[in-house]
Amino acid sequence: MITLTICNHKGGTGKTTTVMNLAAAFGMTGRDVLVVDLDPQAFLTRMMGETEAAAKLSSLVLFEEDIESEKVPITPLRTFDLVPSSAALSSAIRRLTKPTDVLWLREFVDCMDKHYDLIIFDIAAAVTVFSLNALVASNFVVIPVLPEYQPVLGGEQTYQTAQVVRKRLNPDLAPPKFLLTMVDGRKRNHLGYRKYLRERYGEHVMRTVIRTCTALSLTRQNGQTVFESDPQARGSIDYASAADELGKLFDPIDGGDLGSKSKVEIKAHSSGEQFSFL
């Protein structure tokens, strides 16, 4: 099983959009995918058409002792499963202060190992006990970054946080990967920051970029991902490509299973026509 954290200390970088569409892309390959919403604001939960969960039916239960897979509050969606978030996460931060409180999600991952092929953690745009838990429990981390000054700065700070976790708490965490989002090829500053990131971080910047796309910019609360709302949109093509690139990255750990099935086949509900992206 692969575990992936998607995070950026700066908000507004397409993090939640990236979580839901990458999860859908992998889910459409036939893999069993679980997304855990660890953001107290529950943006992902709402975007997937779900209401904010009560504390006992949310991701907060993952920070209780003796967690078992049967007790995890899982909501099945179209292409992946979701553990919804709750505002109660905010108050829980005050009690999760021991050094060992960064290990809760590692125990959760262990108990879910036989149930899913991929777990994705969506965390708030801040360094909290929840974000540290996600990084400690993950094999990989993707940093969505809009190629502008503040998001790039936040992305670099997130990169450093992940490297510290990798050095001190989780040696199994692979070096972070930047994913450029909301890229507008007409903007000179976007071109400049794309060049800066690739020159400074090299292979740690994904080849795939997520271009600006109307289908992605629309706020949706009906549970639809871009693959369902507009399967021919640039956003569908780009997130399918990003999933394929990540699938190949997962190969050494997953024995090639996710990578070999990372071709996304999309069927438009209105026309019945199929689209295949590599």
N, C-alpha and C positions, 0 to 999 in steps of 0.2 A: 504494500500500500504506500502511496505517495502522499505527503502532506505539504501544502503550499500556503504561505502567507502572502497576502497582497496588501501593501501598506505604503503610505507616504505621510510624513509628519505634517505636511502642508495639505490642507483641504482643497477641493475644487480641481483635482487632477484627473478625474475620471476613475477613481478607485472603485466605487460601488458598481459603476457601469462595467468596469473590467471584470469584477468578480462574477456578476450575473451572466455575462456573455461568454466568458471562458468556461464557466461551469456548464452552461448550456452546450457549448461546442464539444466539450468532452463527453457530456451526457448523450449527445446525438451519435457518438461513435459506439454506443452500446455499453459504455463503462458505468459503473455505479458511483455516483458522485454525491458527496455530502458537503453542504456549505454551512458554516457556523458563523452567525452574525454576532460579533462581540462589540459592536458599537452601541452604546447606551441610547443613542438617538434613533436607532433602528431604521435607518434609511433603506437598507437592503430589504429588510422585512416588509416595509411598506411598498417598495417598488415592485415586489413580487406579489402584490395584491393581498398581503396578510396584515392583520391588525397587530399592534404591539401586544406581545404576550404577557400574561401574568408571570410574576417572578418564578413560581414553581413549574411553569411550562415554557421556560426560556433557557437560554444558554447559561444562565446563572447556576443552574443545577450541576453544571460541569465542574463547579468549584466547591462541591460538597464531597464529603468522605464516602468511600465505598461506592463510587459511581459504577453502574452496570449498564451494558448496552440496552437492556430492556427498559431502563428508567430514563433514557435520553428522549426528550420531547421532540420527536422528528415529525415535520410536516412534509408529506410527499407533494412535489410539484410536477410539472410536465416533463422536464428533462433532468432534474436533480432533486435531491431532498434538502430540506432546510431545517436548521435549529434556529428558531427566531430569537430576537433580542428583546430586552426589557429595560425600561428606565431604571429598574432596581439595580442594574449593574453599577450605576454611579455611586450609590450609597455603599455597595459591597466593597468598593476600593478601600474604604477606611478600615475594614477588618482583615484585608489581605496584605499584611505588612511584614510577615516573617520571610526570611530568605528562601525558605522552601516553598513559598506561595507562588513561585514562578514555575512550579513543576506540575500543577494540576492538569493542564491540557496534555502533558506527556502521558499521564495515566489514562486519560480519556482516549487518546489515540491507541494505546495498547489494547483497550477493551473493545475497540471498533475495528481492529485489524482484519477480522474475518468477514466483515460486513460490507466494506467499501473498497473501491480501487483508488479513490482520490478523495481527500478531505481538503477543503479550501477554507481558510480563516479570513474573515473580513473584519478589520479592526478600525478603531477611530483614528483620526488624524492627530495623534498625540502619543507620547511615551507613557504608558500606564502598565499596571501589573497584567492587564489583559493582553496588551501588545507583546510584552516580554514573554508571557506564557505561550503565545502563538509562535514566536520565533524559536523558543526553546523546543517546541514540539514539532517543528517543521524540518523538512529536507531541503526545501527551496523557498526563496522569497523573490517576489516580483515587485518592483517599485514603479507604478505608473507616474509619468512625469510629463506635464505640459511644457513645451520648450520655451519657457519665459522665466524671467529672473527669480521670482519668489518660489514657484514650484520646483525649479532646478535646485535652488538653495535647500529647500525642504527635502528634496530627493537625495541630495548629497548628505544631509544630516541623517536621513534614514539609512543610507548606505553605511555610514559610520556606526550607527547603532547596531545594525545587523552584523557588522564585522566584529564588534565587541562581544556580542552574544556568541558568535561563532568561535571566538578565541577563548572565552571564559566559561560558557555554559553549554554550548551545543556544537561540538566539533564536527557533527554530521551535517550541519547546515552548509549547503553549497554557497559559493560567493553570490552576492545579490545580482539580479539582472534588472536593468532599467528597461521599461517599455514606454516609448514615446507615444503620447495620446493627444487627441485633438489637434493634430498637426495640420497646419495650413501652409501649403507650399508657396503661396503668394506672399507670405510675410517674411520680410528680411530677418527679423529678430528670431523667428522660428528656425530659419536656415542657420543662423549663427550659433544658437544654442544646441542644435542637433550636431553641428560640427564640433563644438566644444566638448560635448559629452562623449562623442565617438573618439575624439583625439585623446581625451584624458582617461577614459575608462575602457576603451577598446572593446574586447569581446564581452565585456559585462553589459553592453548595450545590445538589446535584441535587434536582429536585422529587420523584423517586422515593425512597421509603424502603424498606429491607428489614426487614420486621416479624419478630418472634420467631416461630419455626416449628419444630415438633418434627422435621419431616423434615430441616431444616437442622442441627439441634443434634446429630443422631445422627452419630457418627464412622463413616465408611464407608471400607473399604479394598478394595472390590470394583470400583472404577472407575466406579460409578454416580454421576451427577449427580442433583440434585433432580428434574429433568425426567423421568428414568427411574424413580426410586424412588417418586415421588408427584407425577404431573403436575398434580393438582388442588390441591396444597398452596399455601398463601400464598407460600412461598418460590419456587415455580415462577412464579407470577403476578408477584411483585415483581422477580425477576431478568429475566424477559421484558420487563417495563416499563423496567427500567434499561437493557437492551440497546437498546430502541427509542429511549430518550432519548439515549443515547450515539451511536447510529447517525445521528441527526439532527445531532448536534454534529460528526460526522465529515464531513458532506456537503461543506463548502467545500473540503476537501483531497481527498476521495475522489471528487469529481464526482457525489455523490449515490448512489453505488453501494451502499455499506453501509447508508445511511439508507433507501433505497428498498426494500431487501430485509430490513429489520430486524423484520418481523412474524414472530413465532416460532410455528410450528405444531408441536404436541406430540401424539404418538400414544401412548396408554396401551397397553402391551404385553399386558396381561391382557384388556382388553375390546375393543381395536381402535378405540375411540372417539378422535376427534381433538378437540384443544383449541387454539384460536387466541387469542393474546394480542397486543395492540398495546402 
